[in-house]
Amino acid sequence: MGRPRKSASPSAPASLAEDVARLSRLLTRERDDLPHAYLRDPGLRRAYLAYFLPPNLAKMQAPLRELCLHSAGLLAKERLQVLDLGAGPGTAVLGIREFFRQRGSGQHLEFTAVDQVGENLKEAEALFREAGGGADNRATLTTVRSGIEAIAERSGGPFDIIVLSNVLNEMFLRDGDRIKRRTELIRNIMARLLARDGSCIIIEPALQETSRELLMVRDGMVEGGAQVYAPCLVQGRCPALVNPRDWCHEDRHWDPPAVVRELDEATGLRKDSLKFSYVIVRNDTRSLADVCGPDCYRVVSEPLATKGKLEFYFCGKEGRRLATRLDKDASPANGPFGRLQRGDVVRIEGMAIEERRFRITRESFVTQLDPFFRDRTQRSPSP
Ligand SMILES: C[S@@+](CC[C@H](N)C(=O)[O-])C[C@H]1O[C@@H](n2cnc3c(N)ncnc32)[C@H](O)[C@@H]1O
């Protein structure tokens, strides 16, 4: 995996495939050797633009949609100030702009993109211009070349949305105290730069290590009084951290563009869905649980189908538990259980809460909370 195959596909040059494979290794199993400011390397930057930007851009949709579900109109302001920290080529900026474009809301979006690599910011400006086609004056972009640490020491904004997309795991990387330092950094950012009713969206790779470290920062934020808006439906310590083998990540449907499919083919890598971990934290007490109620659970695993039963891990007020439905107990009332997917939010009435698991009985009433997150047409039919 990750090594370019001998013949790259005709339209993805072999050198690009080499660079994609090299960057992929640096961002995964060679993370400990990740050079400072690696995107100054033109080959790696080109690889980032072709292969990593498209999925990372699409990952913005899920957290924004979850914020829009709240009845308080969390993103409804006519003028939204957005800060993208560690912006790279403006990935999150482009993702947020696209989200609001699709909604047709006509809001003014004022973006500020910060990165330590000036070349990235030039790409961001060019892509931003291209995306607007020169006609959209409701979106502006200011770029700032700076370390995030320095920005976090200043006051500014206040910003309605602050994004750190795939950057927190690169910060204080070789520091034994990195969780504490990242937590303090986010605290400073939220105290000095985030509006009182603003949202800080942190997206990280779905790797076990980066995802667990994000959960540790999340716990530190909760201890310090911040509110997790999503994906968690309860506050308190994250139950995925109890077992060192657990972590919490998304795996959402995505149709990769041709260039990504070709690079997959050429490198043996696979980017056919959106895999990521995320947390939305706020200074106020709003949460996605306000929308779905107290008896809801987040599906935090793939379907686990074994002989005679179907199971999922759920996360909710009892912690992280296995929910089991025996095939013989499948019924119209619990039918949606068979269609659940990782990332769904579900309400279950009348399940048996056993010591270590939830048992879905024939009478359990399962409601999959629509309209949550997915293009339902991509789901497989229920059994
Ligand atoms: C993996 S890229 C992510 C880019 C973009 N946010 C995305 O999700 O596609 C990480 C970016 O963070 C920037 N970065 C890393 N550490 C930084 C720091 N301490 N201050 C400012 N930028 C930083 C890097 O230059 C790089 O552009």
Ligand as a Chemical Component Dictionary entry (heavy atoms), coordinates in Angstrom:
data_LIG
# 
_chem_comp.id                   LIG 
_chem_comp.type                 NON-POLYMER 
_chem_comp.pdbx_formal_charge   0 
_chem_comp.three_letter_code    LIG 
# 
loop_
_chem_comp_atom.comp_id 
_chem_comp_atom.atom_id 
_chem_comp_atom.alt_atom_id 
_chem_comp_atom.type_symbol 
_chem_comp_atom.charge 
_chem_comp_atom.model_Cartn_x 
_chem_comp_atom.model_Cartn_y 
_chem_comp_atom.model_Cartn_z 
_chem_comp_atom.pdbx_ordinal 
LIG C1  C1  C 0  -2.285 18.722 6.520  1  
LIG S1  S1  S 1  -2.281 20.406 6.090  2  
LIG C2  C2  C 0  -4.005 20.775 6.265  3  
LIG C3  C3  C 0  -4.438 21.830 5.306  4  
LIG C4  C4  C 0  -5.929 22.096 5.311  5  
LIG N1  N1  N 0  -6.362 22.658 6.573  6  
LIG C5  C5  C 0  -6.695 20.824 5.003  7  
LIG O1  O1  O 0  -7.411 20.290 5.853  8  
LIG O2  O2  O -1 -6.583 20.346 3.885  9  
LIG C6  C6  C 0  -1.628 21.199 7.509  10 
LIG C7  C7  C 0  -1.378 22.674 7.270  11 
LIG O3  O3  O 0  -1.130 23.301 8.521  12 
LIG C8  C8  C 0  -0.040 24.171 8.393  13 
LIG N2  N2  N 0  0.580  24.250 9.730  14 
LIG C9  C9  C 0  1.101  23.239 10.463 15 
LIG N3  N3  N 0  1.517  23.692 11.652 16 
LIG C10 C10 C 0  1.273  25.016 11.667 17 
LIG C11 C11 C 0  1.484  26.047 12.611 18 
LIG N4  N4  N 0  2.029  25.792 13.800 19 
LIG N5  N5  N 0  1.100  27.299 12.297 20 
LIG C12 C12 C 0  0.544  27.585 11.083 21 
LIG N6  N6  N 0  0.317  26.648 10.148 22 
LIG C13 C13 C 0  0.675  25.387 10.433 23 
LIG C14 C14 C 0  0.855  23.532 7.353  24 
LIG O4  O4  O 0  1.681  24.477 6.722  25 
LIG C15 C15 C 0  -0.179 22.940 6.403  26 
LIG O5  O5  O 0  -0.522 23.867 5.417  27 
# 
loop_
_chem_comp_bond.comp_id 
_chem_comp_bond.atom_id_1 
_chem_comp_bond.atom_id_2 
_chem_comp_bond.value_order 
_chem_comp_bond.pdbx_ordinal 
LIG C1  S1  SING 1  
LIG S1  C2  SING 2  
LIG S1  C6  SING 3  
LIG C2  C3  SING 4  
LIG C3  C4  SING 5  
LIG C4  N1  SING 6  
LIG C4  C5  SING 7  
LIG C5  O1  DOUB 8  
LIG C5  O2  SING 9  
LIG C6  C7  SING 10 
LIG C7  O3  SING 11 
LIG C7  C15 SING 12 
LIG O3  C8  SING 13 
LIG C8  N2  SING 14 
LIG C8  C14 SING 15 
LIG N2  C9  SING 16 
LIG N2  C13 SING 17 
LIG C9  N3  DOUB 18 
LIG N3  C10 SING 19 
LIG C10 C11 SING 20 
LIG C10 C13 DOUB 21 
LIG C11 N4  SING 22 
LIG C11 N5  DOUB 23 
LIG N5  C12 SING 24 
LIG C12 N6  DOUB 25 
LIG N6  C13 SING 26 
LIG C14 O4  SING 27 
LIG C14 C15 SING 28 
LIG C15 O5  SING 29 
# 
